Amino acid sequence: MVNSVQFDLKDTDRIIEMAWEDRTPFDAIKLQFGISEQQVIELMRREMKPSSFRMWRQRVQGRATKHSKTALTSTLRFKCSMQKQISGNKISKR
């Protein structure tokens, strides 16, 4: 349950941002923050207004790109060689 995992404001904002992004799978959130899809849903329900949460749930429900197992390989996007990798929860800077 999310209640057992506490995030600071910055991490909570980043999880919400990643959850809203169409092409960020729940697996990426799990890799960076160690929480499951269900825990993300609980966090979103707790942190967002009810109307915003309902809008988000409608948006992600059944969306293949949010689940990497169902995402098509054609949805992979080009990544510039200058773009840095994300290591842990810290985004590397140049």
C-alpha positions, 0 to 999 in steps of 0.5 A: 500500500502507498501509505507505507511508502512516503515520498517528498513533494518533489518525488510525488510531483514527479510520479504524478507527472510520469503517470500523466505522460502518455508514453511513460509506462507504469514499469518505468515508475516502478523502476525509479520509485519502487511502487506498483501500478496499483500504488500509483493509482492510490497515490493519484487518488490521494493527491489529486482532486476527484474530478482530475483523478477520474479524468486521468483514470479514463485517459490511462485505462486500456492505454497500451503505452502505459503498459510496456508488455502491451506497447507496440515496438513502433511506439518506441521513440527516437532518443538523441545520443546527447540525452543523458540516462536516468540513473536511479531517481536522479536525472544526469546533467551535462 
